[in-house]
């Protein structure tokens, strides 16, 4: 397969340049190139889309019910000192992500009044990985020097950590003025990551040099794609009524359709599409473009909002095709009072409709206490068993609400936490 940047340009999806040298996003073109190269990618993508759509259709305000913290590993790929950005830029970028996804960003107050009510705390947070997939301690930052042009697939230079349990973010000089791109779920081994231009990494306290895309919002935008968000201008003026807003355009009703990407930071109230009755909820009239949305192409300083609908879609992605992120131990420091072997407890299937088999593989005879709690902390299951008299145990929560539950496995030597996802 040809180098990705050449494909992006060749298929004409990045023909619009911003502020003289930058292309805002290459995700759509990247996805198209992957599907063209491997038709099975399209099928898996459609299956993920169907799974997410069902979750949101059943509950348009869907959330996992808890704060989910995603372990992140930054792969810094560089050919010179400028591209080898310092840890401080990464720390600043992580702060931007956590603020933006929690709606704690200082510029949330800049959201126009007609959209303030739909601003969302997604309950998604991010940490630098504290342990590798093998269980070794890490700071979540990998640095790799290479020669030549940025690789078609950065995984070939710095292999992804388990893509089902870590968010892999590659940083480098992508080329072609491209600010970033991402893989939609479910992704695959070696092709499930976010890629960022090194000079677009940072935030208000330590900005990058890619003006006006220097405040870390490229990462916010691309991780939106990683969690299955489309651009607000997807398919142009589509999804103009309550009857089709959840199935057309960006598939989200509280992001008014936008005819074209927004560049710069408008000083007026552009309205490129005309919605008609019955209006997309929660609106009761034709709405102006939401150019401050993270999934548009505005300047970083102009972006400041994910909506409730976008939050539901991202949470559905976490519960669905990206569910193994929930049970990842990547954010747990090595040396905490846990069972050291992550394989000591296996939960299958997970997610499930409510029946789980807990398989134990412990080093010695012991009593094991199993405690299951819901998101409010209420205990809904507790039992003590003798190991190895009992090596497998079933838990049935088919009569409980869909969502995420915490399972604590306690022995005399420590404990291990697992998150059970009920669909």
C-alpha positions as CSV (number, residue, x, y, z in Angstrom):
1,X,0.0,0.0,0.0
2,X,1.3,3.4,-0.9
3,X,2.4,5.8,1.8
4,X,-0.7,7.1,3.6
5,X,-0.1,10.8,2.9
6,X,0.2,10.2,-0.8
7,X,-3.1,8.3,-0.7
8,X,-4.8,11.1,1.3
9,X,-3.8,13.6,-1.3
10,X,-4.5,11.3,-4.3
11,X,-8.1,10.6,-3.4
12,X,-8.7,14.3,-3.0
13,X,-10.1,14.3,0.5
14,X,-7.7,16.8,1.9
15,X,-7.8,19.4,-0.9
16,X,-8.8,22.3,1.3
17,X,-5.8,23.8,3.1
18,X,-6.1,26.0,6.1
19,X,-4.0,29.0,7.1
20,X,-1.6,28.5,4.2
21,X,-0.1,25.1,5.2
22,X,-2.2,22.8,7.4
23,X,-4.7,20.1,6.7
24,X,-7.0,19.8,9.7
25,X,-7.8,16.0,9.6
26,X,-7.0,12.9,7.6
27,X,-9.2,10.4,9.3
28,X,-11.8,10.0,6.6
29,X,-9.2,9.5,3.9
30,X,-7.2,7.2,6.1
31,X,-10.2,5.0,6.8
32,X,-11.1,5.0,3.1
33,X,-7.5,3.8,2.2
34,X,-7.7,1.0,4.8
35,X,-11.0,-0.2,3.4
36,X,-9.8,-0.1,-0.1
37,X,-6.7,-2.1,0.8
38,X,-8.7,-4.6,2.9
39,X,-12.5,-5.1,2.3
40,X,-12.8,-6.8,5.7
41,X,-12.1,-3.5,7.4
42,X,-15.3,-2.1,6.1
43,X,-17.3,-5.1,7.4
44,X,-15.8,-4.8,10.8
45,X,-16.5,-1.1,10.8
46,X,-20.1,-1.6,9.9
47,X,-20.5,-4.1,12.7
48,X,-19.1,-1.7,15.2
49,X,-21.4,1.1,13.9
50,X,-24.4,-1.2,14.3
51,X,-23.4,-2.1,17.8
52,X,-23.0,1.6,18.8
53,X,-26.2,2.7,17.1
54,X,-28.2,0.1,19.0
55,X,-26.8,1.2,22.3
56,X,-27.6,4.8,21.6
57,X,-31.0,4.1,20.1
58,X,-31.9,2.2,23.3
59,X,-30.7,5.2,25.4
60,X,-30.0,8.5,23.6
61,X,-28.3,9.8,26.8
62,X,-26.2,6.7,27.3
63,X,-23.2,6.8,29.7
64,X,-21.2,4.0,31.2
65,X,-22.3,5.3,34.7
66,X,-18.8,5.9,35.9
67,X,-15.6,7.8,35.0
68,X,-13.6,5.6,32.7
69,X,-9.9,6.4,32.6
70,X,-8.1,5.4,29.4
71,X,-4.4,4.4,29.6
72,X,-2.4,6.3,26.9
73,X,1.0,5.6,25.5
74,X,2.7,8.3,23.5
75,X,5.1,7.1,20.8
76,X,7.4,10.1,19.9
77,X,8.9,9.4,16.5
78,X,11.6,11.9,15.5
79,X,14.3,12.7,13.0
80,X,15.6,15.8,14.8
81,X,15.6,17.5,18.1
82,X,12.6,19.7,17.4
83,X,10.3,16.7,16.7
84,X,11.5,15.0,19.9
85,X,9.1,17.1,22.0
86,X,9.7,17.2,25.8
87,X,7.7,15.4,28.4
88,X,6.2,18.7,29.4
89,X,4.3,19.0,26.1
90,X,2.8,15.6,26.7
91,X,1.8,16.4,30.2
92,X,0.1,19.6,28.9
93,X,-1.6,17.7,26.1
94,X,-3.0,15.2,28.6
95,X,-4.3,18.1,30.8
96,X,-6.1,19.5,27.7
97,X,-7.7,16.1,27.0
98,X,-8.9,15.6,30.5
99,X,-10.3,19.2,30.7
100,X,-12.0,19.0,27.3
101,X,-13.6,15.6,27.9
102,X,-14.8,16.6,31.3
103,X,-16.0,20.1,30.1
104,X,-13.6,21.7,32.6
105,X,-11.9,23.6,29.9
106,X,-11.5,27.3,30.8
107,X,-13.1,28.3,27.5
108,X,-16.3,26.3,28.0
109,X,-17.8,29.7,29.0
110,X,-17.2,30.8,25.4
111,X,-19.8,28.3,24.1
112,X,-22.7,30.4,22.8
113,X,-25.8,30.6,24.9
114,X,-28.0,28.5,22.6
115,X,-25.6,25.5,23.0
116,X,-24.7,25.8,26.7
117,X,-27.4,23.3,27.8
118,X,-26.1,20.5,25.6
119,X,-22.4,20.8,26.7
120,X,-21.3,17.4,28.1
121,X,-19.0,16.0,30.7
122,X,-18.3,12.7,28.9
123,X,-16.9,11.0,32.0
124,X,-13.9,9.9,29.9
125,X,-10.5,10.6,31.3
126,X,-6.9,9.8,30.3
127,X,-3.8,8.7,32.1
128,X,-0.2,8.1,31.0
129,X,0.2,4.3,31.1
130,X,1.7,3.2,34.4
131,X,2.4,-0.4,33.4
132,X,3.2,-2.1,30.1
133,X,1.1,-5.0,28.7
134,X,3.7,-7.3,30.2
135,X,3.3,-5.7,33.7
136,X,6.5,-3.7,33.8
137,X,6.6,-0.1,35.1
138,X,6.5,2.7,32.6
139,X,6.0,6.4,32.2
140,X,3.8,5.9,29.2
141,X,6.2,7.6,26.8
142,X,8.2,5.8,24.1
143,X,10.8,7.7,22.1
144,X,12.1,6.3,18.8
145,X,14.6,7.9,16.4
146,X,14.2,7.0,12.7
147,X,15.5,8.2,9.4
148,X,13.7,9.2,6.2
149,X,10.0,10.3,5.9
150,X,7.3,9.6,8.4
151,X,6.2,5.9,8.0
152,X,3.0,4.9,6.3
153,X,2.1,3.0,9.4
154,X,4.0,4.2,12.5
155,X,3.4,0.8,14.2
156,X,6.2,-0.5,12.0
157,X,8.7,1.9,13.7
158,X,7.3,1.7,17.3
159,X,4.9,-1.3,17.8
160,X,1.5,-0.5,19.2
161,X,0.9,-1.7,22.8
162,X,-2.2,-4.0,23.0
163,X,-4.6,-1.8,21.0
164,X,-7.6,-3.3,22.8
165,X,-6.3,-2.1,26.2
166,X,-4.3,1.1,25.4
167,X,-4.8,4.2,23.4
168,X,-1.7,4.5,21.3
169,X,-0.9,8.1,20.2
170,X,1.9,8.6,17.7
171,X,3.6,12.0,17.5
172,X,5.9,13.1,14.6
173,X,6.2,15.1,11.4
174,X,3.4,13.4,9.5
175,X,4.1,15.3,6.3
176,X,1.8,17.1,3.8
177,X,0.8,19.7,6.4
178,X,-1.5,17.1,8.0
179,X,-2.3,17.8,11.7
180,X,-3.6,14.3,12.5
181,X,-5.7,11.3,11.8
182,X,-7.2,8.3,13.8
183,X,-8.7,4.9,13.4
184,X,-12.4,4.4,13.9
185,X,-13.4,1.4,16.1
186,X,-12.8,-1.4,16.2
187,X,-9.4,-1.1,14.6
188,X,-7.0,-4.0,14.3
189,X,-3.5,-5.0,15.4
190,X,-1.1,-2.4,14.0
191,X,-3.9,-0.2,12.7
192,X,-5.6,1.2,15.8
193,X,-4.1,4.5,16.9
194,X,-4.1,8.3,16.8
195,X,-1.4,10.2,14.9
196,X,-0.6,13.8,15.7
197,X,1.7,16.4,14.2
198,X,4.4,17.1,16.8
199,X,3.9,20.9,16.6
200,X,0.2,20.6,17.3
201,X,0.8,18.9,20.7
202,X,0.5,21.0,23.8
203,X,-2.0,23.4,25.4
204,X,-2.6,26.9,26.7
205,X,0.3,26.8,29.2
206,X,2.7,25.3,26.7
207,X,1.5,25.7,23.2
208,X,2.8,24.0,20.1
209,X,4.1,26.0,17.1
210,X,1.4,25.0,14.6
211,X,-0.6,28.2,14.8
212,X,-3.6,28.4,14.9
213,X,-3.7,24.7,15.8
214,X,-1.3,24.9,18.7
215,X,-3.5,24.4,21.8
216,X,-3.9,20.6,21.8
217,X,-7.4,20.4,20.2
218,X,-6.1,18.3,17.3
219,X,-5.8,15.5,19.9
220,X,-9.3,16.1,21.2
221,X,-10.7,16.0,17.7
222,X,-8.9,12.8,16.6
223,X,-9.7,11.0,19.8
224,X,-13.3,11.9,19.1
225,X,-12.9,9.9,15.9
226,X,-11.2,7.1,17.8
227,X,-14.4,6.9,19.9
228,X,-16.6,6.8,16.7
229,X,-17.5,10.5,16.3
230,X,-17.9,11.9,12.8
231,X,-17.3,15.4,11.7
232,X,-20.3,17.7,12.3
233,X,-20.3,18.5,8.6
234,X,-20.5,14.8,7.7
235,X,-22.6,14.5,4.4
236,X,-23.2,18.2,4.5
237,X,-26.8,19.3,5.2
238,X,-28.1,15.9,6.3
239,X,-30.2,14.9,9.3
240,X,-32.3,18.1,9.1
241,X,-35.3,16.8,11.2
242,X,-36.0,14.7,14.3
243,X,-37.0,11.9,11.9
244,X,-33.5,11.4,10.5
245,X,-30.9,13.3,12.6
246,X,-29.9,10.0,14.4
247,X,-29.3,8.2,11.2
248,X,-27.9,10.8,8.8
249,X,-25.0,13.2,8.9
250,X,-23.0,12.8,12.0
251,X,-25.8,10.6,13.5
252,X,-26.2,13.0,16.4
253,X,-29.3,15.2,16.9
254,X,-27.9,18.0,19.2
255,X,-25.1,18.9,16.8
256,X,-26.9,21.0,14.1
257,X,-25.9,20.0,10.6
258,X,-23.2,22.0,8.9
259,X,-22.9,22.4,5.2
260,X,-19.1,22.7,5.1
261,X,-16.2,22.6,7.5
262,X,-15.6,25.8,9.4
263,X,-12.2,27.4,9.3
264,X,-10.9,30.2,11.5
265,X,-13.2,31.5,14.2
266,X,-16.3,33.1,12.9
267,X,-17.4,36.4,14.4
268,X,-21.0,36.1,13.3
269,X,-23.5,33.2,13.5
270,X,-23.2,31.2,10.2
271,X,-26.1,29.0,9.3
272,X,-25.2,26.8,6.4
273,X,-28.2,24.3,6.7
274,X,-31.9,24.8,7.4
275,X,-33.5,22.4,9.8
276,X,-37.3,21.9,9.5
277,X,-40.1,20.7,11.8
278,X,-40.1,18.3,13.6
279,X,-36.7,19.8,14.6
280,X,-33.8,17.7,15.8
281,X,-34.1,17.5,19.6
282,X,-33.6,19.3,21.9
283,X,-34.1,22.2,19.6
284,X,-37.4,23.8,18.6
285,X,-36.2,25.9,15.7
286,X,-33.6,26.1,13.0
287,X,-30.2,26.4,14.6
288,X,-27.0,28.2,13.6
289,X,-23.8,26.2,13.0
290,X,-22.1,24.9,16.1
291,X,-18.6,26.0,14.9
292,X,-17.2,25.7,18.4
293,X,-17.6,21.9,18.4
294,X,-14.5,19.8,18.7
295,X,-15.5,17.8,15.6
296,X,-15.5,20.8,13.2
297,X,-12.4,22.4,11.7
298,X,-12.3,25.7,13.6
299,X,-9.1,27.1,15.1
300,X,-8.1,25.5,18.4
301,X,-9.0,28.7,20.3
302,X,-12.5,28.6,18.9
303,X,-13.3,24.9,19.9
304,X,-14.8,24.3,23.3
305,X,-17.6,21.7,23.3
306,X,-18.6,18.1,23.1
307,X,-22.4,17.6,23.3
308,X,-24.6,15.2,25.2
309,X,-25.3,13.3,22.0
310,X,-21.6,13.0,21.2
311,X,-20.9,11.9,24.8
312,X,-23.5,9.1,24.4
313,X,-22.0,7.9,21.2
314,X,-18.4,7.9,22.7
315,X,-19.6,6.1,25.8
316,X,-21.4,3.5,23.6
317,X,-18.1,2.9,21.8
318,X,-16.4,2.3,25.1
319,X,-19.1,-0.1,26.2
320,X,-19.2,-1.8,22.8
321,X,-16.2,-2.3,20.4
322,X,-13.7,-0.6,22.8
323,X,-14.9,-2.3,25.9
324,X,-11.5,-3.9,26.8
325,X,-10.3,-0.4,27.6
326,X,-12.5,-0.5,30.6
327,X,-10.8,-3.6,32.1
328,X,-7.3,-2.5,31.2
329,X,-4.8,-2.3,34.1
330,X,-2.7,0.3,32.2
331,X,-3.4,3.1,34.7
332,X,-2.6,0.9,37.7
333,X,1.0,1.5,39.0
334,X,3.2,-1.6,39.4
335,X,3.7,-2.4,43.1
336,X,0.2,-1.6,44.3
337,X,-1.3,-4.1,46.6
338,X,-2.8,-6.2,43.9
339,X,-2.4,-9.8,42.8
340,X,0.8,-9.4,40.7
341,X,-0.3,-11.7,37.9
342,X,-3.0,-10.1,35.8
343,X,-3.9,-13.6,34.5
344,X,-4.9,-14.7,38.0
345,X,-8.5,-13.9,37.2
346,X,-10.3,-14.3,33.9
347,X,-13.8,-13.1,33.2
348,X,-15.7,-14.6,30.3
349,X,-17.6,-13.4,28.4
350,X,-17.1,-9.7,29.0
351,X,-19.2,-7.8,27.9
352,X,-22.2,-10.1,28.2
353,X,-26.0,-10.0,28.7
354,X,-25.4,-10.7,32.4
355,X,-23.9,-14.2,32.8
356,X,-20.1,-14.3,33.6
357,X,-17.8,-17.1,34.5
358,X,-14.9,-16.2,36.8
359,X,-11.9,-18.4,36.4
360,X,-9.2,-18.3,39.1
361,X,-5.5,-19.2,38.6
362,X,-3.9,-18.5,41.9
363,X,-0.4,-19.6,43.2
364,X,-1.6,-21.3,46.4
365,X,-4.5,-22.5,48.5
366,X,-6.5,-19.5,49.8
367,X,-9.9,-18.1,50.6
368,X,-11.3,-15.8,47.9
369,X,-13.9,-13.1,48.5
370,X,-15.8,-11.9,45.4
371,X,-17.6,-8.6,45.7
372,X,-19.6,-7.0,42.9
373,X,-20.8,-3.4,43.1
374,X,-22.7,-1.1,40.8
375,X,-21.6,2.4,39.9
376,X,-23.1,3.9,43.0
377,X,-21.0,1.5,45.2
378,X,-24.0,-0.6,46.2
379,X,-23.0,-4.3,46.8
380,X,-25.1,-6.6,44.7
381,X,-23.1,-9.8,45.1
382,X,-20.7,-11.1,47.7
383,X,-19.4,-14.6,48.3
384,X,-16.4,-16.3,49.8
385,X,-15.1,-19.5,48.2
386,X,-12.2,-21.9,48.8
387,X,-9.4,-22.1,46.2
388,X,-8.5,-24.6,44.7
389,X,-11.7,-26.5,45.8
390,X,-13.4,-24.0,43.5
391,X,-11.6,-22.7,40.4
392,X,-14.6,-21.4,38.5
393,X,-17.6,-19.4,39.7
394,X,-20.6,-18.0,37.9
395,X,-22.2,-14.6,38.5
396,X,-25.6,-13.9,37.2
397,X,-26.8,-10.2,36.9
398,X,-29.2,-10.7,34.0
399,X,-31.9,-9.0,36.2
400,X,-29.8,-5.9,36.7
401,X,-29.6,-2.8,34.5
402,X,-27.2,-2.5,31.6
403,X,-24.0,-0.7,32.5
404,X,-20.6,-1.3,34.2
405,X,-20.1,-3.2,37.5
406,X,-16.9,-3.5,39.6
407,X,-15.8,-6.9,40.6
408,X,-13.2,-7.1,43.5
409,X,-11.3,-10.4,44.0
410,X,-9.7,-10.4,47.5
411,X,-7.3,-12.9,48.9
412,X,-4.9,-12.8,51.8
413,X,-2.2,-11.7,49.4
414,X,-3.9,-8.8,47.8
415,X,-6.7,-8.0,45.4
416,X,-7.6,-7.5,41.8
417,X,-10.3,-5.4,40.2
418,X,-12.2,-6.2,37.1
419,X,-15.0,-4.2,35.4
420,X,-17.9,-6.2,34.1
421,X,-19.9,-4.8,31.2
422,X,-23.5,-5.7,30.9
423,X,-25.2,-5.1,27.5
